[in-house]
């Protein structure tokens, strides 16, 4: 079993996850284990039906043991891979928090809000140039966003997972100098899933203003 220290952590967490996947062929092994289990069970039972009457002991001690040993070997490999994943996640706590460096005076509908000032970015999974978080491993994640707008502005925001709306925020300051809104969500993600905040459609009252520093985007692996 390859030690995590063999590669070190000079690469990003996403790159290291790819190394683990390539080394152990994770995407293929899970399918291989399932197929092997079915194949071995079918082979053992079908052979057992043929030879059972002739030699019950050979079936139990020979074919059955061989088939079960092969299944156990594949299952052990699968468990090893799961342990590597857990070590990978625990070695670097995946988390980020980012804010706007400058205010957005009037964001266009459906555009991504690029929170371009990272406060923390453990694992380097949030991209300050695109505003997109990419899950390095599968798991359960928490996300939160706060949007501050100003007088005569009303806007709806959406947290999107793979281009599907998962959470909405409604910030309204029609009669106030400034007003903010916050929402949060817990979601299950697969490896390489994308999460971002966007201006949700044309709804609201323009200008769709988002104030700097007080507007934030945060997420972490639970």
DAKA-V346305 format. One record per residue. N is the residue number from 0. PHI is phi as a letter, one per 30 degrees, with the letter a starting at -180 (999 if undefined). OMEGA is omega in whole degrees, 0 to 359 (999 if undefined). BURIAL is b if it has 24 or more other ideal C-beta (glycine too) atoms within 12 Angstrom, else e. Layout:
n=N phi=PHI omega=OMEGA burial=BURIAL
n=N phi=PHI omega=OMEGA burial=BURIAL
This chain:
n=0 phi=999 omega=185 burial=e
n=1 phi=d omega=178 burial=e
n=2 phi=d omega=178 burial=e
n=3 phi=d omega=182 burial=b
n=4 phi=d omega=181 burial=e
n=5 phi=d omega=182 burial=e
n=6 phi=c omega=184 burial=e
n=7 phi=i omega=182 burial=e
n=8 phi=b omega=176 burial=e
n=9 phi=d omega=177 burial=e
n=10 phi=d omega=177 burial=e
n=11 phi=d omega=180 burial=e
n=12 phi=d omega=179 burial=b
n=13 phi=d omega=179 burial=b
n=14 phi=d omega=180 burial=e
n=15 phi=d omega=177 burial=b
n=16 phi=d omega=178 burial=b
n=17 phi=d omega=177 burial=e
n=18 phi=d omega=179 burial=b
n=19 phi=d omega=179 burial=b
n=20 phi=d omega=181 burial=b
n=21 phi=d omega=184 burial=e
n=22 phi=d omega=187 burial=e
n=23 phi=c omega=179 burial=b
n=24 phi=h omega=184 burial=e
n=25 phi=e omega=183 burial=b
n=26 phi=e omega=183 burial=e
n=27 phi=d omega=186 burial=e
n=28 phi=d omega=180 burial=b
n=29 phi=e omega=178 burial=e
n=30 phi=d omega=181 burial=e
n=31 phi=d omega=180 burial=b
n=32 phi=d omega=180 burial=b
n=33 phi=d omega=179 burial=e
n=34 phi=d omega=180 burial=e
n=35 phi=d omega=179 burial=b
n=36 phi=e omega=180 burial=e
n=37 phi=d omega=182 burial=e
n=38 phi=d omega=182 burial=e
n=39 phi=d omega=180 burial=b
n=40 phi=d omega=180 burial=e
n=41 phi=d omega=182 burial=e
n=42 phi=d omega=182 burial=e
n=43 phi=d omega=183 burial=b
n=44 phi=d omega=180 burial=e
n=45 phi=d omega=178 burial=e
n=46 phi=d omega=180 burial=e
n=47 phi=d omega=179 burial=e
n=48 phi=d omega=183 burial=e
n=49 phi=d omega=189 burial=e
n=50 phi=c omega=188 burial=e
n=51 phi=e omega=183 burial=e
n=52 phi=d omega=184 burial=e
n=53 phi=d omega=185 burial=e
n=54 phi=a omega=181 burial=e
n=55 phi=d omega=182 burial=e
n=56 phi=d omega=179 burial=e
n=57 phi=d omega=180 burial=e
n=58 phi=d omega=184 burial=b
n=59 phi=d omega=186 burial=e
n=60 phi=d omega=184 burial=e
n=61 phi=c omega=186 burial=e
n=62 phi=d omega=182 burial=b
n=63 phi=d omega=181 burial=b
n=64 phi=d omega=180 burial=e
n=65 phi=d omega=180 burial=e
n=66 phi=d omega=181 burial=b
n=67 phi=d omega=178 burial=e
n=68 phi=d omega=179 burial=e
n=69 phi=d omega=178 burial=b
n=70 phi=d omega=180 burial=b
n=71 phi=d omega=180 burial=e
n=72 phi=d omega=179 burial=e
n=73 phi=d omega=180 burial=b
n=74 phi=d omega=178 burial=e
n=75 phi=d omega=178 burial=e
n=76 phi=d omega=179 burial=b
n=77 phi=d omega=178 burial=b
n=78 phi=d omega=178 burial=e
n=79 phi=e omega=180 burial=e
n=80 phi=d omega=178 burial=b
n=81 phi=d omega=179 burial=b
n=82 phi=d omega=177 burial=e
n=83 phi=d omega=178 burial=b
n=84 phi=e omega=181 burial=b
n=85 phi=d omega=178 burial=e
n=86 phi=d omega=180 burial=e
n=87 phi=d omega=182 burial=b
n=88 phi=d omega=184 burial=b
n=89 phi=d omega=182 burial=e
n=90 phi=d omega=176 burial=b
n=91 phi=b omega=181 burial=b
n=92 phi=d omega=184 burial=e
n=93 phi=d omega=180 burial=b
n=94 phi=a omega=175 burial=b
n=95 phi=a omega=171 burial=b
n=96 phi=b omega=184 burial=b
n=97 phi=b omega=180 burial=b
n=98 phi=b omega=176 burial=b
n=99 phi=d omega=177 burial=b
n=100 phi=d omega=176 burial=e
n=101 phi=b omega=181 burial=e
n=102 phi=d omega=173 burial=b
n=103 phi=c omega=187 burial=b
n=104 phi=d omega=181 burial=e
n=105 phi=a omega=183 burial=e
n=106 phi=d omega=179 burial=b
n=107 phi=d omega=178 burial=e
n=108 phi=e omega=177 burial=e
n=109 phi=i omega=179 burial=e
n=110 phi=d omega=177 burial=b
n=111 phi=d omega=174 burial=b
n=112 phi=d omega=182 burial=b
n=113 phi=c omega=175 burial=b
n=114 phi=d omega=196 burial=b
n=115 phi=c omega=177 burial=b
n=116 phi=c omega=181 burial=e
n=117 phi=d omega=174 burial=b
n=118 phi=d omega=171 burial=e
n=119 phi=b omega=182 burial=e
n=120 phi=a omega=182 burial=b
n=121 phi=d omega=183 burial=b
n=122 phi=j omega=179 burial=b
n=123 phi=h omega=183 burial=b
n=124 phi=c omega=176 burial=b
n=125 phi=c omega=182 burial=b
n=126 phi=c omega=182 burial=b
n=127 phi=d omega=179 burial=b
n=128 phi=d omega=183 burial=e
n=129 phi=c omega=183 burial=e
n=130 phi=i omega=185 burial=b
n=131 phi=c omega=171 burial=b
n=132 phi=c omega=178 burial=b
n=133 phi=c omega=182 burial=b
n=134 phi=d omega=180 burial=b
n=135 phi=d omega=178 burial=b
n=136 phi=b omega=176 burial=b
n=137 phi=d omega=179 burial=b
n=138 phi=l omega=178 burial=b
n=139 phi=c omega=186 burial=e
n=140 phi=b omega=174 burial=b
n=141 phi=c omega=177 burial=b
n=142 phi=b omega=178 burial=b
n=143 phi=b omega=176 burial=b
n=144 phi=b omega=175 burial=b
n=145 phi=b omega=180 burial=b
n=146 phi=b omega=176 burial=b
n=147 phi=c omega=178 burial=b
n=148 phi=b omega=185 burial=b
n=149 phi=b omega=184 burial=b
n=150 phi=e omega=180 burial=e
n=151 phi=i omega=176 burial=e
n=152 phi=c omega=174 burial=b
n=153 phi=b omega=181 burial=b
n=154 phi=b omega=175 burial=b
n=155 phi=c omega=180 burial=b
n=156 phi=b omega=179 burial=b
n=157 phi=b omega=168 burial=b
n=158 phi=c omega=183 burial=b
n=159 phi=c omega=174 burial=b
n=160 phi=c omega=182 burial=b
n=161 phi=h omega=177 burial=e
n=162 phi=i omega=175 burial=e
n=163 phi=c omega=182 burial=e
n=164 phi=d omega=180 burial=e
n=165 phi=c omega=183 burial=b
n=166 phi=a omega=180 burial=b
n=167 phi=c omega=176 burial=b
n=168 phi=b omega=178 burial=b
n=169 phi=b omega=180 burial=b
n=170 phi=c omega=185 burial=b
n=171 phi=b omega=179 burial=b
n=172 phi=b omega=184 burial=b
n=173 phi=d omega=182 burial=e
n=174 phi=c omega=181 burial=e
n=175 phi=c omega=177 burial=e
n=176 phi=d omega=175 burial=e
n=177 phi=b omega=174 burial=b
n=178 phi=a omega=182 burial=b
n=179 phi=b omega=176 burial=b
n=180 phi=b omega=182 burial=b
n=181 phi=b omega=171 burial=b
n=182 phi=b omega=180 burial=b
n=183 phi=b omega=185 burial=e
n=184 phi=a omega=172 burial=b
n=185 phi=c omega=183 burial=e
n=186 phi=b omega=173 burial=b
n=187 phi=c omega=180 burial=e
n=188 phi=b omega=169 burial=b
n=189 phi=c omega=177 burial=e
n=190 phi=e omega=178 burial=b
n=191 phi=i omega=172 burial=e
n=192 phi=d omega=183 burial=b
n=193 phi=c omega=180 burial=b
n=194 phi=b omega=180 burial=b
n=195 phi=a omega=174 burial=b
n=196 phi=c omega=179 burial=b
n=197 phi=b omega=168 burial=b
n=198 phi=d omega=187 burial=b
n=199 phi=d omega=175 burial=b
n=200 phi=i omega=182 burial=e
n=201 phi=d omega=188 burial=e
n=202 phi=d omega=181 burial=e
n=203 phi=k omega=180 burial=b
n=204 phi=b omega=181 burial=e
n=205 phi=d omega=6 burial=e
n=206 phi=d omega=177 burial=e
n=207 phi=d omega=188 burial=b
n=208 phi=c omega=175 burial=b
n=209 phi=b omega=187 burial=b
n=210 phi=d omega=182 burial=b
n=211 phi=d omega=174 burial=b
n=212 phi=i omega=180 burial=e
n=213 phi=d omega=178 burial=e
n=214 phi=c omega=189 burial=b
n=215 phi=b omega=177 burial=b
n=216 phi=b omega=186 burial=b
n=217 phi=b omega=176 burial=b
n=218 phi=a omega=176 burial=b
n=219 phi=a omega=177 burial=b
n=220 phi=d omega=179 burial=b
n=221 phi=d omega=999 burial=e
